[in-house]
Amino acid sequence: MPCVDYGMTPLEGGYSGETFLATSAGERSVVRVYAGRGAQRGAGAVEVDAAVLRLVRGLLPVPRVLELRRPDPAAGTPALLVTSFLPGERLEVAWPRLRDDVRHTVAAALGAALGRLAGVPMLRPGRFADADLRIERWPGAADLVGFVEERRVGSALADWSEREYGGLLAAADRAQDLLDRVERSCLVHSDFNAKNLLVDAATGAVTGVVDWEFAHAGAPGADLGNLLRFDRDPLLVEGVLDSYLDVTAGLDGLDRARLLDQARAADLAALMDLAARRGENPVTERADAQLRAVARDADLHAVP
């Protein structure tokens, strides 16, 4: 494979420090370097990420895969994934200044994207093991109550009072009851939120869904729960839910209220995982406050 000289600068947004904006021959691209957190996912992570992007291309606005390099331990070089640069502005930056009519358009576009994503079927839940997206079952606890018990040991959750912990167990039991009713699995982005969504601030079009490193096979409501985890703006919530239901056309037999219940339940494990790492970055701090509210009220919809 020819060597391309990339002039790289860190890309704004995210916390991995592994994504860069590159310019070569006047063309911009995005380079993900699989060092640190990326390397911890194993040598095949770069191929999994490329396969996921190819899987959803045409369904969602995702970058094209331009180049893939596996890690070379002998040479001491990490894996690289080079993708096309997408237009648009991160939603977390654009949203505060958008007019209400544009916000309506964004919400509808996000709901439609989530509905299409939830319609990509998977045989069973689990993580992707290779470039063929073979699914491996998750290690560890099989349900949310067990997940809570596992996460408490040796994490920030160990500092919680017994009352808080009891409330969290009750919320986890309620969430598991909701998830037990889900009869299918689908493709899950698993980080579908404002920092990984690009929009055209003038039109409200969603121009990019990026950073698929946590993608897996999971519950249909997981990405919806991720998007609405912290943002309870009725304009966003109602617009996203209604558009999602329109696109899925009653696929899971849910109305708006039951869909939101399922989304909160499907997001609880991710929320717990973030809260267990309190202190790492602003998102883990926010997750801790959110999870404490859920535990306080034993209510999946509670807010700090």
C-alpha positions as CSV (number, residue, x, y, z in Angstrom):
1,M,0.0,0.0,0.0
2,P,1.5,3.4,-0.9
3,C,2.5,5.7,1.9
4,V,0.5,8.9,2.0
5,D,1.9,11.9,3.8
6,Y,-0.9,13.3,6.0
7,G,-0.5,16.7,7.6
8,M,-2.7,16.1,10.7
9,T,-4.2,18.2,13.3
10,P,-6.4,17.0,16.2
11,L,-10.1,16.9,15.3
12,E,-12.4,18.9,17.6
13,G,-14.9,16.9,19.8
14,G,-14.5,13.6,21.5
15,Y,-12.2,12.4,24.3
16,S,-10.1,9.6,22.7
17,G,-7.4,11.9,21.3
18,E,-7.0,9.5,18.4
19,T,-8.9,11.3,15.6
20,F,-7.2,13.8,13.4
21,L,-8.1,16.1,10.4
22,A,-5.7,15.4,7.6
23,T,-4.9,17.2,4.4
24,S,-3.3,15.6,1.4
25,A,-3.1,17.1,-2.1
26,G,-5.7,19.7,-1.1
27,E,-8.2,17.1,0.0
28,R,-9.4,16.8,3.6
29,S,-9.9,13.4,5.3
30,V,-10.3,12.1,8.8
31,V,-7.6,9.7,10.3
32,R,-8.3,7.6,13.3
33,V,-5.1,6.3,14.9
34,Y,-5.7,3.1,16.9
35,A,-3.3,3.9,19.8
36,G,-4.2,3.9,23.5
37,R,-7.9,3.2,23.8
38,G,-8.2,2.0,20.1
39,A,-5.3,-0.4,20.5
40,Q,-7.0,-1.9,23.6
41,R,-9.8,-3.1,21.4
42,G,-7.5,-5.5,19.6
43,A,-5.8,-5.8,16.3
44,G,-9.0,-6.3,14.4
45,A,-10.8,-3.2,15.6
46,V,-9.9,-1.2,12.6
47,E,-11.5,-3.8,10.3
48,V,-14.6,-4.0,12.4
49,D,-15.0,-0.2,12.2
50,A,-14.5,-0.1,8.5
51,A,-17.0,-3.0,8.0
52,V,-19.7,-1.2,10.0
53,L,-19.3,2.0,7.9
54,R,-19.7,0.0,4.8
55,L,-22.7,-1.8,6.2
56,V,-24.7,1.4,6.8
57,R,-23.5,3.5,3.9
58,G,-26.5,4.5,1.9
59,L,-28.8,4.2,5.0
60,L,-27.2,6.9,7.0
61,P,-24.8,9.8,6.1
62,V,-21.5,8.1,7.1
63,P,-18.0,8.7,5.8
64,R,-16.5,6.6,3.0
65,V,-13.6,4.3,3.9
66,L,-10.6,5.6,2.0
67,E,-7.8,3.6,3.5
68,L,-7.2,0.9,6.2
69,R,-4.0,-0.2,7.7
70,R,-3.7,-3.0,10.2
71,P,-1.2,-2.6,13.1
72,D,2.3,-3.7,12.5
73,P,3.8,-4.8,15.9
74,A,7.2,-5.5,14.3
75,A,7.5,-1.9,13.1
76,G,5.7,-0.5,16.1
77,T,3.1,1.2,14.0
78,P,-0.6,1.4,15.1
79,A,-3.6,0.7,12.9
80,L,-5.1,3.6,10.9
81,L,-8.5,4.2,9.4
82,V,-8.8,7.0,6.9
83,T,-12.3,8.2,6.0
84,S,-13.8,11.0,4.0
85,F,-14.4,14.4,5.6
86,L,-18.1,15.1,6.0
87,P,-19.6,18.6,5.9
88,G,-21.6,20.1,8.7
89,E,-21.3,21.3,12.3
90,R,-21.4,19.2,15.4
91,L,-24.9,19.3,16.8
92,E,-23.7,20.1,20.3
93,V,-22.2,23.3,18.9
94,A,-25.0,24.2,16.5
95,W,-28.2,23.4,18.6
96,P,-28.1,26.4,21.0
97,R,-28.3,28.9,18.2
98,L,-30.8,27.1,15.9
99,R,-34.2,28.6,15.2
100,D,-37.1,26.6,16.4
101,D,-38.2,25.6,12.9
102,V,-34.7,24.3,12.1
103,R,-34.7,22.4,15.5
104,H,-37.9,20.7,14.4
105,T,-36.2,19.7,11.2
106,V,-33.2,18.4,13.0
107,A,-35.3,16.4,15.5
108,A,-37.3,14.8,12.7
109,A,-34.1,13.9,10.8
110,L,-32.5,12.4,13.9
111,G,-35.7,10.3,14.6
112,A,-35.7,9.1,11.0
113,A,-32.0,8.1,11.2
114,L,-32.6,6.2,14.4
115,G,-35.6,4.5,12.9
116,R,-33.5,3.3,10.0
117,L,-30.7,2.2,12.3
118,A,-33.2,0.2,14.5
119,G,-34.3,-1.5,11.3
120,V,-30.9,-3.1,10.6
121,P,-31.5,-6.6,12.0
122,M,-29.0,-8.7,13.9
123,L,-29.4,-12.3,14.9
124,R,-28.5,-11.8,18.6
125,P,-27.0,-9.1,20.9
126,G,-23.2,-9.0,21.3
127,R,-20.0,-7.3,20.2
128,F,-18.5,-7.5,16.7
129,A,-15.5,-9.8,16.6
130,D,-14.1,-9.4,13.1
131,A,-14.4,-7.8,9.6
132,D,-17.4,-10.1,8.8
133,L,-19.2,-8.6,11.9
134,R,-19.4,-12.0,13.5
135,I,-21.2,-11.5,16.9
136,E,-19.7,-12.6,20.2
137,R,-21.7,-12.6,23.3
138,W,-20.9,-10.0,25.9
139,P,-18.8,-11.3,28.9
140,G,-20.0,-10.9,32.4
141,A,-23.5,-10.5,33.8
142,A,-26.5,-11.6,31.8
143,D,-28.9,-9.0,33.2
144,L,-28.9,-5.4,34.5
145,V,-29.1,-6.3,38.2
146,G,-25.9,-8.4,37.8
147,F,-24.4,-5.6,35.8
148,V,-25.0,-3.2,38.7
149,E,-23.4,-5.6,41.1
150,E,-20.3,-6.1,38.9
151,R,-19.8,-2.4,38.3
152,R,-20.0,-1.5,42.0
153,V,-16.8,-3.3,42.8
154,G,-13.7,-1.2,42.3
155,S,-15.4,1.7,40.6
156,A,-16.9,5.1,41.5
157,L,-20.1,3.3,42.4
158,A,-18.4,1.9,45.4
159,D,-18.8,5.3,47.1
160,W,-22.5,5.2,46.9
161,S,-24.6,4.9,50.0
162,E,-26.7,1.7,50.6
163,R,-29.8,3.7,50.0
164,E,-28.6,4.9,46.6
165,Y,-27.4,1.5,45.7
166,G,-30.8,0.0,46.7
167,G,-32.6,2.5,44.5
168,L,-30.3,1.7,41.6
169,L,-31.0,-2.0,42.0
170,A,-34.7,-1.3,41.9
171,A,-34.3,0.8,38.7
172,A,-32.2,-1.9,37.1
173,D,-34.8,-4.5,37.9
174,R,-37.5,-2.3,36.3
175,A,-35.3,-1.7,33.2
176,Q,-34.6,-5.4,32.9
177,D,-38.3,-6.2,32.9
178,L,-38.8,-3.8,30.0
179,L,-35.9,-5.2,28.1
180,D,-37.1,-8.8,28.6
181,R,-40.1,-7.8,26.4
182,V,-37.8,-6.9,23.5
183,E,-37.9,-9.7,20.9
184,R,-35.2,-8.7,18.5
185,S,-31.7,-7.2,18.1
186,C,-30.5,-4.5,15.7
187,L,-27.4,-2.6,14.9
188,V,-26.5,-0.1,17.6
189,H,-24.2,2.9,17.2
190,S,-23.8,3.2,21.0
191,D,-22.6,6.8,21.0
192,F,-25.4,8.4,19.1
193,N,-25.4,11.9,20.6
194,A,-24.7,15.5,19.8
195,K,-20.9,15.3,19.7
196,N,-21.0,12.6,17.0
197,L,-23.8,14.1,14.8
198,L,-23.1,16.7,12.1
199,V,-25.9,19.0,10.9
200,D,-26.4,21.8,8.3
201,A,-27.3,24.7,10.6
202,A,-29.1,26.5,7.8
203,T,-31.4,23.6,6.7
204,G,-31.5,21.2,9.7
205,A,-30.3,18.3,7.5
206,V,-28.2,15.7,9.3
207,T,-25.0,15.5,7.3
208,G,-23.0,13.0,9.3
209,V,-23.1,10.2,11.9
210,V,-19.5,9.6,12.9
211,D,-17.4,7.7,15.5
212,W,-18.8,4.1,15.3
213,E,-16.1,2.5,17.5
214,F,-18.7,1.3,20.1
215,A,-21.1,-0.2,17.5
216,H,-22.6,-3.6,18.4
217,A,-25.7,-5.6,18.1
218,G,-28.2,-4.7,20.8
219,A,-31.6,-3.4,21.8
220,P,-33.6,-1.2,19.3
221,G,-34.0,1.6,21.9
222,A,-30.4,1.9,22.9
223,D,-29.4,4.7,20.5
224,L,-32.6,6.6,21.2
225,G,-31.8,6.4,24.9
226,N,-28.3,7.6,24.3
227,L,-29.5,10.7,22.3
228,L,-32.1,11.6,24.9
229,R,-30.0,10.7,28.0
230,F,-29.3,14.2,29.1
231,D,-31.4,16.4,26.8
232,R,-35.0,16.5,27.8
233,D,-36.0,19.5,25.6
234,P,-39.6,18.7,24.6
235,L,-39.1,20.0,21.1
236,L,-36.2,17.5,20.6
237,V,-37.7,14.6,22.5
238,E,-41.2,14.7,20.9
239,G,-39.8,15.4,17.4
240,V,-37.4,12.5,17.6
241,L,-39.9,10.0,19.0
242,D,-42.6,10.9,16.5
243,S,-40.3,10.7,13.5
244,Y,-38.8,7.4,14.8
245,L,-42.3,5.9,15.1
246,D,-43.2,7.1,11.6
247,V,-40.2,5.4,10.1
248,T,-40.5,2.2,12.0
249,A,-44.3,2.1,11.2
250,G,-45.2,0.2,14.3
251,L,-42.4,-2.3,13.9
252,D,-42.2,-3.1,17.7
253,G,-45.8,-2.2,18.6
254,L,-44.8,0.8,20.7
255,D,-46.4,4.2,21.3
256,R,-44.5,7.3,22.3
257,A,-44.6,6.6,26.0
258,R,-43.6,2.9,25.8
259,L,-40.9,3.7,23.3
260,L,-39.3,6.2,25.7
261,D,-39.6,3.7,28.5
262,Q,-37.7,1.1,26.4
263,A,-35.1,3.7,25.4
264,R,-34.4,4.7,29.0
265,A,-34.1,1.0,29.9
266,A,-31.8,0.2,27.0
267,D,-29.5,3.1,27.9
268,L,-29.2,2.2,31.6
269,A,-26.1,0.0,31.2
270,A,-24.2,2.6,29.3
271,L,-25.2,5.3,31.9
272,M,-24.0,3.0,34.7
273,D,-20.7,2.3,32.8
274,L,-20.1,6.1,32.5
275,A,-21.0,6.9,36.1
276,A,-18.7,4.1,37.3
277,R,-15.8,6.1,35.7
278,R,-16.7,9.4,37.4
279,G,-13.9,11.8,37.2
280,E,-12.5,10.9,33.8
281,N,-14.2,13.6,31.8
282,P,-17.3,16.0,32.0
283,V,-19.6,13.3,30.5
284,T,-18.8,10.8,33.3
285,E,-19.5,13.5,35.9
286,R,-22.8,14.3,34.2
287,A,-23.7,10.6,34.1
288,D,-23.0,10.2,37.8
289,A,-25.5,13.0,38.6
290,Q,-28.1,11.5,36.2
291,L,-27.7,8.0,37.6
292,R,-28.0,9.2,41.2
293,A,-31.3,10.9,40.3
294,V,-32.5,7.6,38.8
295,A,-31.4,5.7,41.9
296,R,-32.9,8.4,44.2
297,D,-36.4,8.0,42.7
298,A,-36.0,4.4,41.4
299,D,-37.3,6.0,38.2
300,L,-35.6,5.6,34.8
301,H,-36.9,9.1,33.7
302,A,-35.7,11.0,36.7
303,V,-33.4,14.0,36.3
304,P,-30.9,15.7,38.7
